[in-house]
Amino acid sequence: MSKALEQLEDECREAYTKHTDINKYERTYNDVKKALKTIAVDVDEQIIFCTEFIAGSASFGLFILTNRQFIVTKPKFARVEVEYYPFDKIKTVKYKKTIIWSLVQIYVDSDKDVEFTHSKCDKIVNVINEAINNYKYPKKELNEKEQKDNNSEKVDKPDPISEIERLGSLLEKQLITEEEFQLLKTKVINSL
């Protein structure tokens, strides 16, 4: 099931204004609304980033990044062309900087790669790569029991330096032998 247009507008506006280092100008969203009417984003997808890019001499395209894919819209004559690229089809993302312009380059598994011009290409590439990395290597959320276990391990497990100092004081007091000290010290070091 796809998100409603109003929800897409709200999420894109929020994602657009969240990245003020990339999107410096507040848009009226009239052109963006036209592009948003043509796209489909699943209800459980989260829009992370939204920006406009130069798609021609007098036109702008829309780049939308979700937690699973990116979407590119470009004006074509009297309509808007939409392309979807799931993260698992992306090979690499980088930017090319020249004296006159910068270019975001996204290489995908198909024969069609994506390129667009933007004034903050380096920052856009960082946002895209971070989203792809989060998709490929999701952070495991710990349940309550796992969090308790982790916290108790932190409390139960002494600091290695403190433990070695404690063993040293036991050696000085002749409560353990030199061999026992070396063996226990090695255990502490190997547990790191």
N, C-alpha and C positions, 0 to 999 in steps of 0.2 A: 504494500500500500504506500502511495506517495504522499508527501507532505502537501498541505494546502498552500496556495500562493501567498497568503498573508503570513503564514509561518515561515516560508522561504524568505520573504522580504525581511521579516524581523531578524531571522538568524543571519542573513547576509549582511544586513545593516550592522548588527552587533559584531560580526567577524570583521567587517570592513573597518569599523571604528576602533576595534581592539588593537589593530596594527597601525598605529599612527606614525610609526617610523617608516612605514612603506606607503600608506595611503594618507597623504597630507591634506587632501581636500575633501570636505563633506559634499557628497553628491545629492542631487534631488531624487535620484533613483527612477526618473522617468524612463531613461534608456535601459536601466537595469531591470525594471519591471517587465519591459518588453522581452528581454532575454530570459527572465525567470519564468515567464509564462510557457516557455518552450522546453523547460527541463523537468526531469523527474528525479527526485531524491527520496529514498526510502524513509519511512517514519523513524526507524531506529538509527539512521545515519546522522552524524553530528557534523555540522558545517564548521570548519576550523578557520578557514581563510577565504577571503573574497577580495578581488581587486580587478580593476579595469586595465587593459593593455592596449597598445596601439595596434590596430588590426588593419590599418590602411591609411591613406593620406588624410582622410577626414572622418575616420570611424574608429570606434573602440569596441573591443571584444571584452568578454567577461571570463575571468578565471576563478573557478570555485573549487576549493579543496575540502573534501570531507575526510572522515576517519577511515574511508575505504577506497576512495577514488578521487580523481580530479575531473572536472568538467570544463570544457572550453566552448564558449559561444562566440560566433563571429557573424557579423552582418553580411548577408549575401543577397544583393539586389533588394527585393521587397520582403525578404524573410530572414530568419536567423538560423544559422547552421549550428547544430549541437554535436559535440563529440564527447564520449565517455571513455575514460581510461582507468580501469581498476589497477590498484597498486601491484597486484601480483603479475601484471604484464609489463611493468616498468623495469628497464635495465639500469639506466643511470640518469641522473639529473645534474646538470652543471650550467654554468653561465659563461658567456664569452663577452669580453669587454674590448671595445675598440675605442678609438679617439672620438668618434661621433656618437655611437650608440652602444647599448648593452643588450644582450640577447639571452633569454632563458632557453636552454636546450634540454628537452626531455626525450630520451630514447626509449622506445617501447618495443615489445616483441614482434609487432607487426611491421609491415614495410613502410608505415607512415609515422614519422617522428613529429614531435610538436615543438615549435619554436615561436617565441613572441618577444616583442620589445617592451621594456619597462625601464624606468629610471632607477629602480632599486632591485635589479636582477639578483645580486648577491644575497640580499636578505630574503627574497622570495625563494631562492634555491634552498636556503637554510630551513625555512618553514616547511617546504615540501619534503626535504630529506628527513626532517624530524618526524613528520607525520607518517612517512613510509616506515621509518625505523620503529615507531610506536605500533604500527600495524603488524609488522613482521615479528617483533619481539615485545609482545604486550607485557606490561607489568602485572604480575600476579597479585591480586588483592588477597590478603590474608584474612581468614575467618577469625573469629574471636579466640578460639582455642589456640590457633597457630600464633596469634599475636601474644597471648599469655606465655606460651612456650618460649617464644623468642625473647620476651622480656625477662623470663626467669633464667634463661641461659645467660643473658647479659649480666644478671645479678650474680648468678652462681659462678660464672667463669671469671676468675681474677685477671687483672691486667698482667701481661707477661713480664714486664719489667719489675712490677711489684712482687710477683711470684719468685723471680730469680733473686731479687734482693732478700726476700724472706728465706729462701734456701741458703743464701750466703750467710745470713745471720745464724741459721741452724748449724752450718758448717763451723763458723767461728766459735759457737758455744759447744762444739764437738758433739752435737746431738745426732749428726749424720757423718759418714765418712766422705773422703774426697771422691771415691768412686760413686757413691750414692748421689752426691751433689752433681757430678758430671752427668750421670744417667738421668736424674730428674730435670736438670737444666736442658738437656737434649730433648726430653719429652715436651717441655714447655715450648721450646723453639719450634719443634716439629708440629705442634698443634696450631701454629699460626697459619 
